[in-house]
């Protein structure tokens, strides 16, 4: 349950190795918090992540979760509820960037990424939404990306999965209206993180911490969509309408 | 008969931590059927929603409003008792009983609470030092249990369950009806004496002598004043006036009772609300100045003396969409140092609104979860969206609990399970009695989940 300050007791990060997911979780931990669950493929490899969130009185643990294994999602959400009670905030933070050149070479790898980023996210989100509806409260934070706002040639497989996810999350948000459960869609720009190491930063590049700050502010004020940094909302309002020939020539990496 | 449930977003009076439940208004005869079909998220009863936090919310479960009519209220002048549906409010009751020469045994700062809520929260008022809390005046009640049966409880028969229900926050069952003592009065007026105190030392010493000479006693403290005026406030003590106390004009109709509604706050007050340091300081200054330094024998009406805020409808909206919390604690008399420390912390924070109440409680009753115990109780409203409020509340919690004090469940919207375990040493006794009549955990609320009250 949340208290009068909006502080939550049970926090779940789907994609428990995600730097953004962890940065958000870190900010949501308060004296009210009882548990933080990092759901990831290899829980045994999450020791530093667990340690970074450890606080007195908070049960931080990693549990096995495979976004690609959609058949396991129902049982996964049920187990979460059994072990910790109502999930108050669920952060959907998993996603793979992949390499567009490799996708072009070997389409099967693109299918895998699309399956995790979109199908896996749809599957687990719907199971989480079902639980939130049943419990009459709770937040689902969906990490989308500006890459889905207007998909560019440099990473169009990744971008299209985020475009799909973003549309899905908007619809889910509308469908949850009146249920007590709510969705917050986060649209970060280029984020300096392990996922993007070695890549050339796009303009308005940001950090996991900055994205997390924006997210937590959005949660408090009850927003439905936040951009990180906020300026990207304006930037993409323009980019979205650029004629194709201009868009293709933009040096966006 | 099937009952119509409507998915509804609910909050407490503080407007914080909303959640959605299936809500229905049900006749006493249909309650058992609703409880039977409740499902895993259980049931809680809701009266007028004046608990500040989440006591009458049940996210994902059922919330039942009992249908009950004031026309069924029975007043027995002989024994000075009233029998009423749990759904009847003190407001409705007062309109009936005051003209007949009776007053409710206990009233909080609002008359918009139901009889059921008054028992479930074991409410207290300005007369706690003299008369105890509401539960002390209940002669009997009927409680609908989790298995659908109705049980008659009284302080002598089934007394364990009776006292677990008093202050039990609705978690032992649904109170359907109660009989309780009422107080004979000669007039509908109070006779009040006022002392304005220039600082906390003066206020506490004025409060510490003389409570026993009056039925009602309560103080207001300016929790924004600093320096030499730190802790300045006003102490009011009162009694029900006798006919001989009234001016001839009033004495013509001594039991005349006409509560007035002045205005309502509109549904939308934009963030961050209208309660801030500037408005609160101005209010406090004016409020203090209007009071005489020392005056006896002022005649006040029941609404004017007991329920001044009730004349403004939905005043909780003044805090804006993020709502507010009402922090209330009690610490034992011998820990006046803890009271002072709490007042210092609140004053330093600059977060207090003008709504502040300081009172000395009398003896506790037998109910394991009843809030009052001998000591100082301080109540302060603060806007929930304010920066630093969470940190302030944690620091206050530490001081209160270290001093052997506790928090009032009907007001709580912030504290943790550990605070309740520490503050209510008889919690496990209450759980044992509760579990014996609700082994499957039918009675649930957001409060019970947040604070793990059911264990």
Interface residues (C-beta under 8 A of the other chain):
Chain A: X1 X2 X3 X4 X5 X6 X7 X9 X30 X31 X32 X85 X86 X133 X134 X135 X136 X137 X178 X179 X180
Chain B: X7 X9 X14 X16 X17 X18 X19 X20 X21 X41 X53 X54 X58 X59 X60 X61 X323 X325 X384 X389 X390 X394 X413 X414 X415 X416 X446 X449 X450
